[in-house]
Amino acid sequence: MKEVIERNSMVEKRRRSRLPSFTPEEIEEIKGSADFFGLNHYSTYLVKVKKNITNTKLNIPAITEYDLMVELSHDPTWKGSAENPNFRTVPTGLRGILNFIKNNYNNPPVIITENGYGDSGTIDDYDRIQFHHGYLSELLKAVHIDQCNVFGYTIWSFLDCFEWNSGYKIQFGMVNVDYEDPERKRTPKKSTSYFQDILKQRTLPEKVPTKKRKQFRRAYITQRHH
């Protein structure tokens, strides 16, 4: 990995590698100093080895393919939003990566620092509710069944905001922000009620509203997470 990124950086005419290096003294100083493992998780990809890849885009999947020498793809059954097709909804992927961390890093304390669903910013964000319900269900399985040492989960995000290369085209917030309003009016989306219910009941709801609002999906697991 170090050699590949250094080589790619030179091809990009950079003065040094995009991947910072540490001196032996720095390595010794930081060894064992981490208090927890912070994990950002949004989606899952299928990968295939592909050595001859050129980087012509500035988005995250393209850079990942370039540096890892793999081709990323999705299972056609995995669904995602029209605004954010690179991030498909694959809840089982979260349980999988948590078990990978457990098995390869001696089961450290983990906090999921980001997990969220990007769409157009609609108030009726039922797809976001389904997304978080699925991922939280798999998280509870990882904790209660697999004994993964997860102590926190953070939603991305509370408010709609500026999203890196996507600007304001993709929104992840539970609260809508009207950027055309000089006061930047805030309006809670449907997902806020879902999370309020979780915080109040301290468990996942057994029924989750869908777009049709009369149909419901049962929770995968409803164990309390204290």
N, C-alpha and C positions, 0 to 999 in steps of 0.2 A: 504494500500500500504506500509506504513512504517513498519508495523509488518511483512508483508510477505517478504519484502526484507531483513529485519533484520534476520528473521528465515532462509532464503535461504543462507545468508552470513555465519551464524553459521554452517550450513550443509557443506558449502564449506571450513570450518575450518579457516575462517578469524577472526581476532581479533576484528573487529568492522564492522558495517553495510556498505555495498557499497553505501548506500544513506546517505550522510552527514546530520547531524542534526544541528539546530541552537539553541542558547540559547535564553531565552526570551528577553534579552537585544539586541541581534543581530537582532531578528525579529522586534523589535520596531525601530531599527536604519534604517533598509532597507525598512520598510513599506512605500509604495507610492513613492519610489525613482527611479523607472524605467522610463526612457525616452521614450522607445518604446518596442514593442513586436517583438523579432526576431524569425522568423519561418523558419526552414529547412523543405522542403517538396519535396519528390521524388515520392511517390506512395501511393496506398490505399489498404487496406486489408479487407477481411471479417473475423469476429471473432466469436468464439463459446466458451462458458464457458467450461473449462476442468481443474479440480482441481488437478488431479494426473499427474503432468508433471515433468519429470526429465531433467536436463540441461546437455546434452552430447556434445553440440557444442559450439563454441565460436563466432558464427555470431549473428548479431543483431536480426533477427527474432526469433532465439532460446531463447535468453536472454529475449526478450519481452514476449514470451509465458510463460516462466518460472516464471517471476516476476508478470505478470498480471493474470496468471492462465487462459489463453485463448489459443485456437488453431487458428492459422492464416491460411487463405486460399485465393485463388483468384477465381473470376468468370472466367470460361474457355474462355469467349469471350475477356477478357483483354489480350492484346498483350504486349510482352516485347522482349528485345534482347536475343539472345542465350547465350551471355556472362554474362548477368545480369538478370536471370529469376525471382529473388525475387522482382525486381522493375518493376511492370507492368505499362503501360501507361493508366492512368485513370484521364483525365483532370478535370472531374466534382468533383473529390475528393478535389482539391484545393479550388474551390468555396465553397464546403461544410465546410471545416475546417476554412476558413476565416469567414464564417457566424457563426460558433460555437464560435470563438474568439470574434466576435462582440457581440453576444447575451449573452455570459457568463462573459466577462471581460470589459463590458461597452465601447465597440468599441474603443480600444486603437490604437494609431498609430502603424502600422505594417510594417516591412520591411521583405521581403522574402529573407533571407540571403543565401539560397542555393536551387537551383532547376536545375536538369540536367538529362541527358540520357547517360547511360554507354554502350559502345560497344567495338569492337575490335580495334578501333583507325583508322578506314577507313577514307580516304580523302572524299569519296563520301558519306557523312553522312546524307542522305536524311531522315532517320528515326529520327535523332536528330532534324532536321528542323520540321518534323511533330509533334514531341513531344512538342517542345517549342511553336509552333503555337497553338496547342490545349490548352496548359496550359495558355498561354498569353490571349487567347480568353476567357477562363473561369475567369481569373483574371480581365479582363475588365468588364465582367458581374458583378462580385462581387463588383467592384468599382462603376460603373455607374448605375447599376440597384438596387443592394442590399445596396449601400452606405457604404460598408466596408472601413475603414480608412487605406488604404494601400498607402504608400508613396515611396516604393522602391522595386526593383526586381533585384536580383543578380544571374547570371548564374553560375552554377558549371559545367565546369570551363573554364577559358580562355585557359590554356595550359593542355595537357595531363600530368598526374603526378602520383605519388605513391598513391595507394588507399588502405590504411589500410590493412585489411586481404586479399584483392585481389591482392596486389602488383601492378604489371604492366599489369595484365591480362585484366583488365577492364579500359577503358579510357573514360573520360567525356569531354575532351577539345574540344574547337572550333579550336584549332591549334594543329596539329600533331607534336609530338616530336620523332625524330629518335634516340632511345637509343643505336643503334648499331654504330652510327656516333660519333666519338670522339668530334665533334663540337656540338653535339645534335641539328642537323638541324631542324628548325621549318618550317612547311608547313601549310598554312591556309587551312581549310576544307571548304566544300560547305556552311556550316552553318554560316561562317563568313560573306558571302555575304548577307545572309538572315538578319542578325542583323544589318549590315551596312545599308541596305535598311530601316529597321525600324527606326534607329536613324536619317536617312536623311529625311524620310517622316513623322516621328512622328505618325505613324499609322501602323496597321498590313496590310501586302499586301493582296490583294484580291485573288491572285493566289500563290500557294505554290508548288514548284517542288517535284515530287515523284521520285522513283528509275527509272521509265521508262522515266522521264524527259519530255515526251510529254503530260502526264496527269497532271491535276491540281485539287486541292481541294479548294473550296471557303472558305474564312475566316468566322468564326462564327459571328464575330462582328468587325467592323472597326472604332469604335468611337475613336477619338483622346484622348490620355491620357496626359494631361499637368501636 
